[in-house]
Amino acid sequence: MPRPNPFQTAAHCWRFALRRAAADGDTYHVVMTDNPAAPRAVMSDRDLFASEDLTPEDIAASCDPFLLGIATGG
C-alpha cells in the first residue's frame, strides 16, 4: 500500500489554497480524494465544477479570496 504524501495534510493544503486564492482571485477548495497516497487535493472552482466524480461532500474547506482582505486587514 502506498504511503500518504506528507505534504498533503489539511494544514498544508489550506495554506496552499490561501496562496492560490490570493494570487489568482479564484475560490479554491481542499477536496478529499479516494487516493490513499494523495488523500487531499486543492482545486479551483473551475476545476471542481469540471470534475464529474466529485460531490459537495468531498469538499473539506473552501477559501474565498474576497474574505482574505478581512482576515489580513487589507
C-alpha positions in Angstrom: 0.0 0.0 0.0 1.4 3.4 -0.9 2.4 5.8 1.9 0.4 9.1 2.1 2.1 12.2 0.9 3.3 14.1 3.9 2.7 17.4 2.2 -1.0 16.7 1.8 -2.0 17.4 5.4 -5.1 19.5 5.9 -2.9 22.4 7.2 -0.5 22.3 4.2 -3.4 22.1 1.7 -5.2 25.0 3.4 -2.1 27.2 3.2 -1.7 26.3 -0.5 -5.3 27.2 -1.1 -4.9 30.5 0.6 -1.8 31.4 -1.5 -3.6 30.4 -4.7 -6.7 32.3 -3.9 -4.7 35.4 -3.1 -2.7 35.1 -6.3 -5.5 34.1 -8.7 -8.6 35.8 -7.2 -10.5 32.5 -7.7 -12.1 30.4 -4.9 -10.0 27.3 -4.0 -11.2 24.2 -2.2 -9.4 21.5 -0.3 -11.0 18.3 -1.6 -10.8 14.8 -0.2 -9.9 12.2 -2.8 -10.2 8.4 -2.9 -6.4 8.0 -3.5 -4.7 6.8 -0.3 -1.4 8.1 -1.5 -2.9 11.6 -2.0 -5.8 12.0 0.3 -6.4 15.7 -0.4 -6.2 18.0 -3.4 -6.5 21.7 -3.9 -8.8 22.7 -6.7 -10.2 25.9 -8.1 -13.9 26.5 -8.7 -13.4 25.9 -12.4 -11.6 22.6 -11.9 -14.1 21.5 -9.3 -17.1 22.2 -11.4 -15.5 20.5 -14.4 -14.8 17.3 -12.4 -17.7 14.8 -12.7 -16.5 12.4 -10.0 -16.5 14.9 -7.0 -19.5 15.8 -4.9 -20.1 18.6 -2.4 -19.5 16.2 0.4 -15.9 15.8 -0.9 -15.1 19.5 -0.1 -13.3 19.7 3.2 -12.7 23.5 3.2 -13.1 26.5 0.8 -11.0 29.7 0.6 -12.8 32.7 -0.9 -10.3 35.4 -2.0 -12.7 38.2 -1.1 -12.6 37.2 2.6 -8.7 37.4 2.6 -8.9 41.2 2.9 -11.0 40.8 6.1 -8.6 38.2 7.6 -5.4 40.1 6.7 -6.8 43.6 7.4 -6.1 44.6 3.7 
